[in-house]
Amino acid sequence: MEIVSALVPPVFMAALFIGLVVTIVKSQGGANKAKEDGIVDTALARAEAARQAPKAMDS
């Protein structure tokens, strides 16, 4: 019985970790990829514009 109680936590954590990895892999690409890429591109463009705006005002 001690063996079972010693093995349950690592097996449980391994199962959760495998589930997490599978979820991450499944969420990559697919229909949401273009949507996510668009959101990131928009955020990067805004950050770049905000960074360049003070330079334009200094001139």
Secondary structure as UniProt FT lines:
FT   HELIX           2..27
FT   HELIX           31..58
//
